[in-house]
Amino acid sequence: MTPEQLSDAISHALAEAVSAGEFTVDLPETVRVDRPKSRDHGDWATNVALQLAKKAGMNPREFAQALQSRLLEVDGIAGVEIAGPGFLNITLDAASAGQLAQKIVESGAEYGTNDSLAGHVVNLEFVSANPTGPLHIGHTRWAALGDSIGRILRAAGADITREYYINDAGNQMNVFAQSVYNRLHGLPVPEGGYPGEYVRELADAVAAERADVRELDEETALPVIRDLAYKAQLADIKETLSDFGVEFDVYFSEAELHDSGAVGAAVERLREQGHVDDEGGAVWLRTTDFGDDKDRVMIRANGEPTYFAADAAYYLSKKDRGFAEKIYLLGADHHGYVNRLKAIAACAGDDPKKNIEILIGQLISVNGAKLSKRAGNIIELRDLIDWLGADALRYSLARFPADSPIAIDPELLQQKTNDNPVFYVQYAHARSCAAARNAAEKGVDRSGFDASLLTHETENDLLALLAQYPNQIAGAAEFREPHRIARYLETLAGAYHRWYGACRVAPLAGEDVTDTNRTRLWLNDATTQVLANGLELLGVSAPERM
């Protein structure tokens, strides 16, 4: 019996009690069941009696007693105890608990996916680095976490679009073009320009694409260089992200917002909403009406739009494209953006508590990391991938909450020991694959299954953890916390290693293959599947050999 099936059984018991007139109460859509902190308190527990008793005008223990008698009649439930003020502690029989192994193997990659966020249409924007240089350590955390959040939300049933906002408008792009132009002509880096060996690489790429670029006068050359260097740098960014296991559904150009007239249109739409003022020749959005610390200029007195105006137009674009929920993942230096973005949502007629969510990630550091030879003044993401590996880097970034600073220890991540978390989890997966191969060599297959044979303490612990996986996904999705999956996988790996040491899958030499071996193979393979599913959510590989 899975947690979902147990939840359904409790819901059915509630409905029966209402139908019998034992109490009157509005039935919940679902009943939550959780693992008790102590196994002495059963396999699962629910506080549904505490939640509903007052509404039914009853004492919680009385309410629980009405459910207890019905639940004891359910196949697969071995015992139901009422604890404290009205908790129901439920114990499953061994066969019922063990059936989960078979379900997991049969469900495969779909096990754990759920519909807890079904109907949610979400635009998830992350990374969004300027296309004027390579991705660096500051972008690394959101690349890993943003991608994992997207995978987890999708596993929880949400309709997710991952979007990268390309800041390809404004003076920074002119400075970028000038930097490449100067490098083409052997001139010094312009004031405020971009240094680094990568600028020479871009200059070479531009020259290869346009052979006569050095012969053009500066005024003619700069737009050409800007376009070609921008495309080359964006291609480099996409390649680096792909090497990191990160793909986007949409790359959205800020320049297109301006070129299409969307920025001016956004100002007028917000004016119609009644939140725009004209003062001192400039156009202002009254964001202070919705909690911002000051009103924001949208159009300067000289007629030039601000970055904030583009932010407003971009938000309206997301709304117009049908995204009821918009999640922004911003860096540690963007705290000031929270109130102003929420104010844009409110000015646009949306609910800032429902339609927009802003997550701020804290800084990371990597001990011993060296500045990039290409960029000169930053630590490049591609160098970190080459040095530590995408798996180790992504897992390390995923296993901590986004709002906590991280100091990564490269020596630890390169160790093949249980002290290295990513090795510990990946090794559990590889070990389970090796166990399956060894079992096959000894003639063990999954032709037989008797869940009642899974009675060892380590088997009970392993099954209990496997049963928790769908709830782990739902929780990680609800709170946007991939670290819940990482920490769960470490706990599951530990339970598997203990089971592996206590219960053999393959028989010893001279022993016959029995249904115990076959059933344990199901449990082994179920663990393999959940480890692989969880690692996939983190964008980390699940090796079959290590």
Secondary structure, DSSP 8 states (H G I E B T S, - for coil): --HHHHHHHHHHHHHHHHHTTS------S----B--SSGGG-SEEE-HHHHHHHHHTS-HHHHHHHHHHHHTTSTTEEEEEEETTTEEEEEE-HHHHHHHHHHHHHHGGGTT---TTTT-EEEEE-----TTS--BHHHHHHHHHHHHHHHHHHHTT-EEEEEEEE---SHHHHHHHHHHHHHHTT----TT---SHHHHHHHHHHHHH-TTGGGS-HHHHHHHHHHHHHHHHHHHHHHHHHHTT---SEEEEHHHHHHTTHHHHHHHHHHHTT-EEEETTEEEE-GGGGT-SS-EEEE-TTS-B-HHHHHHHHHHHHHHTT-SEEEEEE-GGGTTHHHHHHHHHHHTT--TTTSEEEEE---EEETT----TTTSSS-BHHHHHHHH-HHHHHHHHHTS-TTS-EEE-HHHHT--STTSHHHHHHHHHHHHHHHHHHHHHTT--SS---GGG--SHHHHHHHHHHHHHHHHHHHHHHHT-THHHHHHHHHHHHHHHHHHHHS-SS--TT----HHHHHHHHHHHHHHHHHHHHHHHTT----S--
